[in-house]
């Protein structure tokens, strides 16, 4: 039996996390709609090329926007 110990995170919390990591999100409603449809985890796979190299906490390259990803 698999036990998951991470709590569920809301779309608003994911957006907050992305902003803390340096992602610019000019249209929050659009970002929420995308994350609600494709999920944060699929989005995060496309975000990988925009992470700063050698940063363990997945911070974004300065100036990266949600639309870039």
KAURKA-V514564 format. One record per run of one state. SS is the DSSP state (~ for helix, > for strand, _ for the rest). FROM is the first residue (numbers start at 1). TO is the last residue. If there is no record, write none. Layout:
# KAURKA-V514564
SS:FROM:TO  SS:FROM:TO
This chain:
# KAURKA-V514564
_:1:10  ~:11:20  _:21:23  >:24:24  _:25:27  ~:28:38  _:39:39  ~:40:50  >:51:51  _:52:59  >:60:60  _:61:64  >:65:65  _:66:69
